Amino acid sequence: GEISNLNKHYTGHYYFTLKDQNSKVSCMMFSTYVNRLKKEINNGDEVLIFGKVSVYDKLGTYQIYVYNIEPFGQGKYLLELEELKKRLYSEGIFNKPKKKINQYPKKIAVITSSTGAAIQDIKHAISLRWPCIINVYPCLVQGIEAPKSIISQLRKADSSDADTLILARGGGANEDLKAFNDEGVVRCCYGL
């Protein structure tokens, strides 16, 4: 499977999720075994793991205690993302001069989930710095329908009377938030 949410803990232990197109499972590798690895692992690496399935008593959840990890190729998602970036660079998408951000906006349109922590953080940070109107354009930020939702709300916000747009997401696993790397979303931002 593919490594995601890799946490290289200060104790030397590794905590990560192993996923494929159908499922995911939590994994833990003690530092003793980490130190024996022949190759460092990273998010997106496709690997073959050896270990045992057990129950993590505190949470009552199953996880794999990993003894060894062998590379199995680079993760499909990261390969596709690198390919997309190269193609968009060659088209000049990332060479467009950046627009100047209004230093003193009167109305800000925020495109993000209406229920996530990101919108609360944005509202709080803006209210501490500058009094202005903040309009939220709620969209999905993860899942298969998220890119379409983001594009739709970006276009609505762009055609509004807002003088500043913020497209935001909160934290989370890369696979959950990959909608922000969607080609359609990138092209929509480029066209604004």
Salt bridges, closest charged atoms under 4 A:
GLU40 OE2 - LYS8 NZ 2.63
GLU80 OE2 - LYS76 NZ 3.82
GLU82 OE2 - LYS85 NZ 3.15
GLU91 OE1 - ARG187 NH2 2.91
GLU145 OE1 - LYS148 NZ 3.18
ASP161 OD2 - LYS107 NZ 2.98
GLU183 OE2 - ARG87 NH1 2.94
GLU183 OE2 - ARG187 NE 2.98
